Structures are given as structure tokens and as C-alpha cells.
């Protein structure tokens, strides 16, 4: 009871209602056959590699400042299909792209991206607790993949991170509210004004997909539960560098 009261303290009636609705939706979704199948696959991934990525983590367990909690969502692991299905639909070559996982959590998607052979894999995570778990998971994963390049976990506020790379795939599993997503979009656009040639956004559970209904961005192919958005340097006043 004390834990519940601590979660509600300082919230308005409207915010409490939103929290209740979100928790009910999450509980109902967890009963679906699709979610149960995902859970089995999540556990199989961890058993295979000796990692711990399957357990969800509530916002209040993340160890982040209370002032930031309203802008973040709980940790839930991405399924492999959330990344591999849109990549197949986009027909992209991972080896020709840098990969950034915004809200990297425990590093599940980073490990999938490393296995797919992305040129560079970076994860951005605000929670220092999750950063520690992600780094341990990635180290354990790499120890079983001889010669695999290291993925880099950066403990940082996504709004302050400056993305870079010739061509970038940015992955989001609904980690932030619309305000943070908008700032991150501006950061990606800034990269396009400098060295980056193209940005492809893969957005799972795209609650704030409207953020990318902006000048210079176009919709890519969608897969179940995942939207994609694409922007090129030419849309932001710069010609893409030749490969």
C-alpha cells in the first residue's frame, strides 16, 4: 500500500486516471496469445545467452528523478520481430548503417543489432540501473560471439545526446512522451544538416508517431505494431555525402 501511495503522491486527478488506464491496458495486453508467445521467446533468448532482459521494470524502479518520470515509460523488452520485420520491409543493409537504440533498457535490441552486423551499435539510456544491466548483458553476449564489435551503452538524457554517423537507423520502443520525442527528432535533423546522409526511424508501439509528421520526413513501410519514418540530408539543406 505504501508503494502505491508513493506512486500517486504529487499527481493530479487526471494523471492518476491516466496511470490507471495505462496499467489496465498493459494488464489486458499481457493476457493476449501474442503477448504470451513473446514472453516465451523472451525467456528463450535469455536462456540461450545467459542474459537477463525479460523482466519488466516499472518507472519507479528505474532510479530516475521524479521530475522525469512523467516523460518516460516502463521497461519492457522488444521482441526480435520489432526490429527484424521492419528491416526486412525497408530492405536495408545493416552493415551500411549505424544503429542507435533510444531507451536501450537492458540491451536486448542492441544485442540483436550487433548480431545483425550493424556498423556501429549505440544505446542511450537514462536509468543508470538499466545501463549496468545492459552492459553486463552485452559483455556476456559478446563472450559467446568471438570477434563481435562492442556495443556502446551511454548513460545519458536522450535530449542531450548528439547522434552521428553516415546513415543512421534510430530505434524506439515507445520510450518517451511527445515532448522528448520532438527534441530527439530535432537532434536527428541536426545530424542531417551536418554529416549524416539519411535517418531511418523504427518506432515500435508508436504512441507519438505524429511527431514525425513533420517537414522533411516521410512514412516508410509499416509492420504490425511498428511504424517507420525516413529523412534525408537533402530535405534539410545539405546534399548527402557520396558513399
C-alpha positions in Angstrom: 0.0 0.0 0.0 2.8 2.4 0.9 4.4 1.7 -2.6 1.1 2.5 -4.3 0.7 5.8 -2.4 4.3 6.8 -3.2 3.4 6.4 -6.9 0.3 8.5 -6.6 1.8 11.3 -4.4 2.0 14.6 -6.2 -0.1 13.6 -9.2 -3.2 15.4 -10.3 -6.5 13.5 -10.6 -6.1 13.5 -14.4 -2.6 12.0 -14.1 -3.8 9.3 -11.6 -6.6 8.4 -14.1 -4.1 8.2 -17.0 -1.8 5.9 -14.9 -4.8 3.6 -14.0 -5.8 3.4 -17.7 -2.3 2.7 -18.8 -1.9 -0.1 -16.2 -5.2 -1.7 -17.2 -4.3 -1.7 -20.8 -0.9 -3.2 -20.0 -2.5 -6.0 -18.0 -5.1 -6.8 -20.7 -2.4 -6.9 -23.4 -0.4 -9.3 -21.2 -3.3 -11.8 -21.5 -3.2 -12.0 -25.3 -1.8 -15.1 -27.1 0.6 -12.8 -28.9 2.0 -11.4 -25.7 2.3 -14.9 -24.2 4.2 -16.1 -27.3 6.5 -13.0 -27.0 7.1 -13.9 -23.3 8.2 -17.4 -24.2 10.5 -16.0 -26.9 12.0 -13.5 -24.4 12.8 -16.2 -21.9 14.3 -18.4 -24.6 16.6 -15.6 -25.6 17.8 -15.2 -22.1 18.3 -18.9 -21.5 20.3 -19.2 -24.7 22.7 -16.4 -23.9 22.7 -16.3 -20.1 21.3 -12.7 -20.2 18.5 -11.0 -18.2 16.3 -8.9 -20.4 12.8 -10.4 -19.9 11.6 -8.9 -16.7 9.7 -5.7 -17.0 10.8 -2.7 -14.8 8.3 -0.1 -13.6 9.1 3.6 -13.9 9.5 3.7 -10.1 12.2 1.0 -10.2 14.3 2.8 -12.8 16.0 5.1 -10.3 15.4 8.3 -12.3 14.4 11.7 -10.9 10.7 12.0 -10.1 10.6 15.1 -12.3 11.4 12.9 -15.3 9.0 10.0 -14.6 6.1 11.6 -16.5 8.2 11.7 -19.6 9.3 8.1 -19.6 7.7 4.7 -19.9 8.4 1.5 -18.1 10.9 -1.0 -19.4 9.5 -3.9 -21.4 11.7 -6.0 -23.8 11.4 -5.6 -27.5 10.7 -8.8 -29.4 13.1 -9.7 -32.3 10.4 -9.1 -34.8 10.1 -5.4 -33.8 13.5 -4.9 -35.3 13.9 -7.6 -38.0 10.4 -7.3 -39.6 10.7 -3.5 -40.4 14.4 -4.0 -41.5 13.2 -6.6 -44.0 10.3 -4.4 -45.2 12.8 -1.5 -45.6 15.3 -3.8 -47.4 18.2 -2.2 -45.6 21.8 -3.5 -45.3 22.7 -3.3 -41.6 26.4 -3.2 -42.3 26.0 0.1 -44.1 24.2 1.8 -41.1 25.0 2.9 -37.6 22.3 1.8 -35.1 21.1 3.9 -32.2 18.6 2.4 -29.6 16.9 5.2 -27.8 15.8 4.0 -24.4 18.1 1.0 -24.6 16.9 -0.6 -21.4 18.6 -3.9 -20.7 20.3 -4.0 -24.1 18.1 -6.6 -25.8 17.8 -4.7 -29.1 21.4 -3.7 -29.0 22.4 -7.4 -28.9 20.1 -8.2 -31.8 21.6 -5.3 -33.8 25.1 -6.4 -33.0 24.2 -9.9 -34.2 22.8 -8.4 -37.5 26.1 -6.8 -38.2 25.4 -3.1 -37.9 28.5 -0.9 -38.5 28.2 0.7 -35.0 25.7 0.0 -32.2 24.9 2.6 -29.6 22.3 2.5 -26.8 21.1 5.6 -25.0 19.6 5.0 -21.5 18.7 7.5 -18.8 18.4 4.9 -16.0 21.9 4.1 -14.5 20.4 0.9 -13.1 19.4 -0.3 -16.6 22.7 0.8 -18.0 24.6 -1.5 -15.6 22.3 -4.4 -16.6 22.7 -3.7 -20.3 26.5 -3.6 -20.1 26.6 -6.9 -18.2 24.3 -8.5 -20.7 26.2 -7.3 -23.7 29.5 -8.4 -22.2 28.1 -11.9 -21.6 26.6 -11.9 -25.2 29.9 -10.9 -26.8 31.8 -13.5 -24.9 29.9 -16.1 -26.9 30.4 -14.3 -30.3 34.1 -14.3 -31.0 35.2 -11.1 -32.8 31.9 -9.3 -32.4 32.4 -5.5 -32.1 31.4 -4.0 -28.8 28.1 -2.1 -28.5 28.3 1.1 -26.5 25.8 1.9 -23.7 25.7 5.6 -22.9 24.0 6.7 -19.7 22.5 10.0 -20.9 19.4 12.1 -21.3 18.2 11.4 -24.9 17.5 15.1 -25.4 21.2 15.9 -24.8 22.7 13.1 -27.0 24.2 14.2 -30.3 23.7 11.5 -32.9 26.3 11.0 -35.6 27.0 8.6 -38.4 26.9 8.5 -42.2 23.5 6.7 -42.3 21.6 6.1 -39.1 18.8 3.7 -38.0 17.2 5.0 -34.8 15.1 2.5 -32.9 12.4 3.5 -30.3 10.1 1.2 -28.4 7.8 4.0 -27.2 10.3 5.1 -24.5 9.3 8.8 -24.2 6.5 11.2 -24.3 5.9 13.5 -27.2 7.9 16.4 -25.8 11.1 14.3 -25.5 10.4 12.6 -28.9 10.2 16.0 -30.5 13.6 17.1 -29.1 15.2 13.9 -30.2 13.7 14.4 -33.7 15.4 17.8 -33.8 18.7 16.2 -32.8 18.4 13.8 -35.7 17.6 16.6 -38.0 20.7 18.4 -36.8 22.7 15.4 -37.7 21.2 15.5 -41.2 22.4 19.1 -41.6 25.9 18.0 -40.9 27.5 14.7 -41.8 24.6 12.2 -41.8 23.1 11.2 -45.1 19.9 9.6 -44.1 18.0 8.7 -40.9 15.5 5.8 -40.7 13.4 5.7 -37.6 11.9 2.4 -36.5 9.2 3.2 -33.9 7.6 0.2 -32.1 4.3 0.9 -30.4 4.3 4.4 -32.0 2.1 6.2 -29.5 3.6 9.6 -30.6 4.2 8.8 -34.2 2.6 12.2 -35.1 5.9 13.8 -34.0 7.4 12.6 -37.3 4.6 14.1 -39.4 7.0 17.0 -39.9 8.6 18.7 -42.9 11.4 16.6 -44.4 10.1 13.3 -43.1 8.2 10.6 -45.0 6.4 7.4 -43.9 8.2 4.2 -44.6 6.6 0.7 -44.7 4.8 -0.4 -41.5 4.7 -3.8 -39.9 2.4 -5.0 -37.1 2.8 -2.5 -34.2 5.8 -0.8 -35.8 5.9 2.4 -37.9 8.9 3.7 -39.9 9.9 7.2 -40.9 12.6 8.4 -43.2 14.5 11.6 -43.7 17.5 12.6 -45.9 20.1 15.3 -45.8 18.7 16.9 -49.0 15.5 17.7 -47.1 17.5 19.7 -44.6 19.5 21.9 -46.9 22.5 19.7 -47.5 23.5 17.1 -50.1 24.2 13.7 -48.8 27.9 12.7 -48.9 28.8 10.2 -51.6 29.5 6.7 -50.3 
